[in-house]
Amino acid sequence: TGGVTYPYHPPSSIKGIPIILQGMGVPEKNIIIENRSTDTFENGEKTKIIMDQKGLKSIILVSHDYHLFRLTSVFQKLGIKVYPFSANRRELEASTPWWKFFDWENFNRLRTIIHEYVGLINYKLSGKI
């Protein structure tokens, strides 16, 4: 994970990930979680250090659909072979009117998407991707 800041340090969602992965048959020794970074780029850097120490060359990168492009771009820029996987892929219903996407209930999703676009522009201009 990246972007771990107060008051979510350590993030509560990370605690359940090993349990879920083990339930899917992944041995505990094969689960590596980086939880010290404070942003996406730092997450890539710290993960690269762990991978280099363990002699790993590729990674299954799991994240939210809206964040996966920037995350994958960072890891690839750092020379890591990435297999991206969206943890929350959603299909839009054909019958949903376009104006429903701007309902108050979707405000946080829209705010998150704007955050990602600003992050993409920032990372591109700063050479991080």
C-alpha positions in Angstrom: 0.0 0.0 0.0 1.0 3.6 -0.4 -0.3 6.8 0.9 -0.5 5.6 4.5 -1.0 8.7 6.6 -2.6 9.7 9.9 -5.1 8.6 11.1 -4.8 5.4 9.0 -1.3 4.3 9.9 -1.2 1.4 9.7 -4.2 1.0 7.4 -6.9 -1.2 8.7 -7.6 -2.7 5.3 -4.1 -4.2 5.1 -4.6 -6.4 8.1 -7.1 -8.6 6.4 -5.3 -9.0 3.1 -3.0 -11.8 4.2 -6.0 -13.7 5.6 -7.8 -13.3 2.3 -4.8 -14.4 0.2 -4.1 -17.4 2.5 -7.8 -18.4 2.1 -7.2 -18.3 -1.7 -4.3 -20.7 -1.3 -1.3 -18.3 -1.3 1.3 -19.5 1.3 2.0 -17.1 4.0 5.7 -17.0 3.1 4.8 -15.7 -0.4 2.8 -12.7 0.9 4.9 -9.5 1.2 3.2 -6.3 2.3 4.9 -2.9 2.2 3.1 -0.6 4.7 5.5 2.2 5.4 5.2 4.4 2.4 3.3 7.7 2.4 2.5 8.0 -1.3 2.4 6.0 -4.5 5.9 6.7 -5.7 7.5 5.9 -2.3 5.4 2.7 -2.3 7.1 1.7 -5.6 10.6 2.6 -4.3 10.2 0.7 -1.0 8.7 -2.3 -2.8 11.6 -2.3 -5.3 14.0 -2.5 -2.3 12.2 -5.4 -0.9 12.0 -7.2 -4.2 15.7 -6.6 -4.9 16.6 -8.0 -1.5 14.5 -11.1 -2.2 15.7 -11.5 -5.9 12.1 -10.9 -7.2 11.6 -9.5 -10.7 7.8 -9.3 -11.1 4.8 -8.5 -8.9 1.0 -9.0 -8.9 -0.2 -5.5 -8.3 -3.6 -5.2 -6.7 -5.3 -1.9 -6.3 -8.6 0.0 -6.9 -9.5 0.4 -10.5 -9.1 4.2 -10.5 -5.6 4.0 -9.0 -4.2 1.1 -11.0 -2.9 3.0 -14.0 -0.8 5.4 -12.0 0.4 2.7 -9.7 1.4 0.4 -12.6 3.1 3.3 -14.3 5.3 4.0 -11.3 6.3 0.4 -10.8 7.1 0.0 -14.5 9.2 3.2 -14.4 11.2 1.6 -11.6 11.9 -1.4 -13.7 9.5 -3.8 -12.1 7.5 -6.3 -14.3 3.9 -5.7 -13.3 0.8 -7.9 -13.5 -2.0 -5.5 -12.6 -5.3 -6.6 -11.1 -8.2 -4.4 -10.2 -9.6 -5.3 -6.8 -13.0 -3.6 -7.3 -13.8 -3.7 -11.0 -17.3 -2.4 -11.6 -19.5 -2.6 -14.7 -21.8 0.3 -15.4 -25.5 -0.6 -16.0 -26.7 0.3 -19.4 -29.9 1.6 -17.9 -28.2 4.2 -15.6 -28.9 7.7 -16.8 -25.7 9.8 -17.2 -26.9 12.5 -14.7 -27.0 9.8 -11.9 -23.2 9.8 -12.0 -23.2 13.3 -10.5 -25.5 12.4 -7.5 -24.2 13.3 -4.0 -23.7 9.7 -3.2 -21.1 9.6 -6.0 -19.3 12.7 -4.8 -16.4 10.8 -3.0 -15.9 8.7 -6.1 -15.6 11.8 -8.3 -13.3 13.4 -5.8 -11.1 10.3 -5.9 -11.0 10.3 -9.7 -10.0 14.0 -9.7 -7.3 13.2 -7.2 -5.9 10.5 -9.5 -5.9 12.8 -12.5 -4.1 15.5 -10.6 -1.7 12.8 -9.4 -1.1 11.5 -12.9 -0.3 15.0 -14.2 2.0 15.7 -11.2 3.8 12.4 -11.6 4.2 12.9 -15.4 5.5 16.4 -15.0 7.9 15.4 -12.3 9.3 12.4 -14.2 7.9 9.8 -11.8 6.1 8.0 -14.6 
